[in-house]
Amino acid sequence: MNKDFKENTVQYTLCIPLWGRMLAEKKYTNLFPDHCAERILRELNVDLSKSKLYKLEYAYLNCAVRQYDFSCEIGRYLEDHPHAAVCELGAGLSTLREQLKNESNPWYNLDMPDVIALREKHIPAGINETNIACDLNDFSWFDAIDFKPQDGIAFIGGGLFYYFEKEQVKRLFCAMAKKFPGGIIAFDATNAMGLRGVNKEVKLAGNATKSYFSLENPKSEIESWSPNLTQVSEKDYMRGYLRDTSQFGFITQIAMRIFTWTHISFIVHAEFRSASERPAT
C-alpha cells in the first residue's frame, strides 16, 4: 500500500471507489468510460484484488453508477445553464470531468489538503479546473468559488455526507442555499438500514472508517431545514438514471430490486431557491 494512505482513514476510502470504477470500466467500457482509474491505482501502488467486497458485481458497479448518475444531474442542469460552474464536494480522486470531456465550464474540486495534494499529484488540473484545499465545515471556501448567479452552479457530493453528522449537513446546506441562489446539489444517500450496510461494506474493503448520515424521507427532511431549500427529489441509485440495466448479472439484478424495495440507496437532488423567488426581507 502506498505510504500516502493509512488504513482506517477517510483518505484510505479513496481507493475503494477507484478500484470499483476500474473493474466496472473493464467489463462495461461503453457505459462507464473511466479510463484514468487503472492508471491512478497503478501509480498509487494500491491492490484491493483480495477484498471480498469486489467479488460481487453489484458492489463494484455501485462506484461507477454513482459517477454516471452525477453526470446525468450535471448534464441536465447545464442544458438550462450552459455557463454554470460545477463543484465536486469531497472530490477525492474523481475523474468525472475527464469522463465528461468538459473543459468549457468552470470546474472546482474541493477536499481536505492532504487529499488535494494527492489529487494534484495524480490528476493534473485541466482547462478551467481549480482544486481547492479546505474543510467543508469552514465556509470560507465559499469565497474561493467565482459564483455568477446569472450562470448558475451545480454541486455534487459523492460518498461524502455519510461521514457527516446530520446537523453538519443541515448547517452546510442552509449556508450554501443562502450563498448560491439558483444552484443545485446532488448527492448519494441511504436510510438508517442502509447506513449499517455502508459501514459493513467499507469494513469488507479493509477500512473501519465510520459513517453517520442517513435520510428516511429526503424531501420532507431537507425542505424543513430552510425555505431556501426547495424541489427536493430522489431517484433510485442503480436504476434511476440508467436506461437499461438488463446487461448486468442475475445476482446484481436481484440486489437492485431488494435495495430499491428497502429504500437503501438513492440520489438526492435539491435546489437552492433563486433570489427572485425569495421573499423580501
C-alpha positions in Angstrom: 0.0 0.0 0.0 1.3 3.4 -0.9 2.7 5.4 2.1 0.3 8.3 1.3 -2.6 6.1 2.5 -3.2 4.9 6.0 -5.7 2.2 6.8 -8.9 3.2 8.7 -8.9 6.8 7.5 -11.3 8.7 5.2 -8.4 9.1 2.8 -8.0 5.4 2.5 -11.5 5.1 1.3 -10.4 7.0 -1.8 -9.1 3.6 -3.0 -12.5 1.9 -2.7 -14.5 3.8 -5.4 -11.4 4.0 -7.6 -11.0 0.2 -7.6 -14.7 -0.3 -8.3 -14.6 2.1 -11.2 -11.7 0.3 -12.7 -13.5 -3.0 -12.6 -16.7 -1.6 -14.0 -14.8 0.1 -16.8 -13.1 -3.2 -17.8 -16.5 -5.0 -18.0 -18.8 -2.2 -19.2 -16.4 0.1 -21.0 -19.1 1.9 -23.1 -21.2 2.6 -20.1 -18.6 3.6 -17.6 -15.6 5.0 -19.5 -13.3 5.8 -16.6 -10.0 5.4 -18.4 -8.0 7.0 -15.6 -8.8 4.7 -12.7 -6.4 1.9 -13.6 -3.5 4.3 -14.2 -4.1 6.1 -10.9 -4.2 2.8 -8.9 -1.0 1.7 -10.6 0.7 5.0 -9.6 -0.6 4.7 -6.1 0.6 1.1 -5.8 -2.8 0.1 -4.5 -4.2 -3.5 -4.8 -7.6 -4.4 -3.5 -7.9 -7.6 -5.5 -8.1 -9.7 -2.4 -11.0 -7.7 -1.0 -14.2 -9.8 -0.5 -16.2 -6.7 -1.4 -15.2 -6.8 -5.1 -16.1 -10.4 -5.7 -19.6 -9.1 -6.2 -20.5 -7.2 -9.3 -23.1 -5.1 -7.5 -20.5 -3.8 -5.1 -18.1 -2.5 -7.7 -20.9 -1.3 -10.0 -22.0 1.0 -7.2 -18.9 3.0 -7.6 -19.3 3.6 -11.3 -23.0 4.1 -11.3 -22.6 7.0 -8.9 -20.5 8.9 -11.4 -23.0 8.0 -14.1 -25.8 9.4 -12.0 -24.0 12.6 -11.3 -23.1 13.1 -15.0 -26.8 13.0 -15.7 -27.6 15.6 -13.0 -24.8 17.9 -14.3 -25.9 17.4 -17.9 -29.5 18.3 -17.2 -28.5 21.4 -15.2 -26.1 22.6 -18.0 -28.9 22.3 -20.5 -30.6 25.3 -18.8 -27.4 26.9 -17.5 -24.7 26.3 -20.2 -22.2 28.5 -18.5 -22.7 27.2 -14.9 -19.8 26.3 -12.6 -19.6 22.6 -11.5 -18.3 21.9 -8.0 -17.4 18.5 -6.7 -17.5 18.5 -2.9 -15.2 15.8 -1.4 -13.8 15.3 -4.9 -11.2 12.7 -3.8 -9.8 11.1 -6.9 -12.9 11.6 -9.1 -12.3 11.7 -12.8 -15.8 12.8 -13.7 -14.6 16.0 -15.6 -12.4 13.9 -17.7 -15.2 11.4 -18.4 -17.5 14.2 -19.5 -14.7 15.8 -21.5 -15.8 19.1 -20.1 -13.2 21.9 -20.5 -15.6 24.7 -21.0 -17.4 25.1 -17.7 -15.6 26.3 -14.6 -14.9 23.2 -12.5 -14.0 23.1 -8.8 -12.7 20.1 -6.8 -12.9 20.6 -3.1 -11.4 18.3 -0.4 -9.1 18.2 2.6 -5.5 19.5 2.0 -3.9 16.0 2.0 -6.4 14.7 -0.5 -6.0 17.7 -2.8 -2.2 17.2 -2.6 -2.6 13.6 -3.7 -5.1 14.6 -6.4 -2.7 17.1 -7.9 0.0 14.5 -8.0 -2.1 12.0 -10.0 -4.8 14.1 -11.7 -3.4 17.3 -13.1 -6.0 20.1 -13.3 -7.4 20.7 -16.7 -8.6 23.9 -18.5 -10.9 25.9 -16.3 -10.4 23.4 -13.4 -9.5 24.5 -9.9 -8.5 22.5 -6.9 -9.4 23.9 -3.5 -8.0 22.5 -0.3 -10.4 23.2 2.5 -12.6 21.9 5.4 -16.1 21.9 4.0 -17.4 22.8 7.5 -15.4 26.0 7.4 -17.4 28.1 5.0 -14.5 30.4 4.0 -14.3 28.1 0.9 -17.4 29.9 -0.4 -15.3 32.9 -1.3 -13.0 30.7 -3.4 -15.8 30.0 -5.9 -16.3 32.5 -8.6 -20.0 32.3 -8.5 -22.1 34.2 -11.0 -25.8 34.0 -10.2 -26.8 34.5 -13.8 -24.7 31.5 -14.9 -25.6 29.1 -12.0 -23.8 26.4 -10.2 -24.2 22.7 -9.7 -22.7 20.9 -6.7 -22.3 17.2 -6.3 -21.2 15.2 -3.3 -20.3 11.5 -4.0 -19.8 9.2 -1.0 -19.3 12.3 1.1 -22.1 13.1 3.6 -22.1 9.6 5.2 -19.1 10.9 7.2 -21.0 14.0 8.5 -23.4 14.3 11.4 -26.9 15.3 10.3 -26.6 18.7 12.0 -23.4 19.4 10.0 -25.1 18.6 6.7 -28.1 20.8 7.7 -25.8 23.7 8.6 -23.8 23.3 5.4 -26.9 23.1 3.1 -28.6 26.1 4.7 -25.5 28.2 4.2 -25.0 27.0 0.6 -28.6 27.7 -0.3 -28.2 31.2 1.0 -24.9 31.9 -0.7 -25.6 30.3 -4.1 -29.2 31.1 -5.1 -30.4 29.2 -8.2 -27.9 26.4 -7.8 -28.5 22.7 -7.2 -26.8 19.9 -5.2 -27.0 16.2 -5.9 -25.6 13.6 -3.6 -25.9 9.9 -2.8 -27.6 8.9 0.5 -29.1 5.9 2.3 -31.6 5.3 5.1 -30.7 4.0 8.6 -30.8 0.4 7.5 -28.5 1.1 4.6 -26.2 3.1 6.8 -25.4 -0.1 8.7 -24.7 -1.8 5.3 -22.4 1.1 4.3 -20.3 0.5 7.4 -20.1 -3.2 6.8 -19.2 -2.6 3.1 -16.4 -0.3 4.0 -15.1 -2.8 6.6 -15.1 -5.6 4.0 -12.9 -3.4 1.8 -10.4 -3.2 4.7 -11.4 0.0 6.4 -13.1 0.8 9.7 -14.0 4.4 8.9 -17.4 5.1 10.5 -20.4 6.6 8.6 -23.2 8.6 10.3 -25.6 10.4 8.0 -28.8 8.9 6.7 -32.2 10.1 5.5 -35.6 8.4 5.7 -37.6 11.0 3.7 -35.3 13.4 1.9 -37.9 15.8 0.7 -39.6 16.5 4.0 -36.4 16.4 6.0 -34.3 18.7 3.8 -37.1 21.1 2.9 -37.8 21.6 6.6 -34.2 22.9 7.1 -34.6 26.1 5.2 -37.1 27.9 3.0 -34.2 28.3 0.5 -34.0 24.6 0.0 -36.7 23.5 -2.5 -37.6 21.0 -5.1 -36.0 18.1 -3.2 -36.5 14.8 -5.0 -34.8 11.4 -5.1 -34.1 8.7 -7.7 -33.1 5.1 -7.2 -29.3 4.8 -7.2 -28.9 2.0 -9.6 -32.0 2.3 -11.8 -33.0 5.9 -11.5 -30.7 7.2 -14.3 -29.6 4.2 -16.2 -32.0 3.5 -19.0 -31.1 -0.2 -19.3 -29.7 -2.5 -16.6 -30.5 -5.8 -18.2 -26.9 -6.4 -19.2 -25.9 -6.8 -15.5 -25.7 -10.2 -13.9 -28.6 -12.1 -12.3 -27.4 -11.6 -8.7 -26.9 -7.9 -9.4 -30.5 -7.7 -10.7 -31.8 -9.3 -7.6 -29.7 -7.0 -5.4 -31.0 -3.9 -7.3 -34.6 -5.0 -6.7 -34.1 -5.6 -3.0 -32.3 -2.3 -2.4 -35.0 -0.4 -4.3 -37.7 -2.1 -2.3 -36.0 -1.3 1.0 -35.1 2.3 0.0 -31.4 1.7 0.8 -29.6 3.6 -1.9 -30.7 6.8 -3.8 -29.5 10.0 -5.3 -31.0 13.2 -3.7 -31.5 16.3 -5.8 -32.1 19.7 -4.1 -32.4 23.2 -5.4 -31.4 26.5 -3.9 -34.2 28.9 -4.3 -33.3 31.7 -6.7 -33.0 35.3 -5.5 -36.1 36.3 -7.4 -38.2 33.6 -5.6 -37.2 34.6 -2.1 -39.5 36.8 0.0 -38.4 40.4 0.5 -36.7 41.0 3.9 
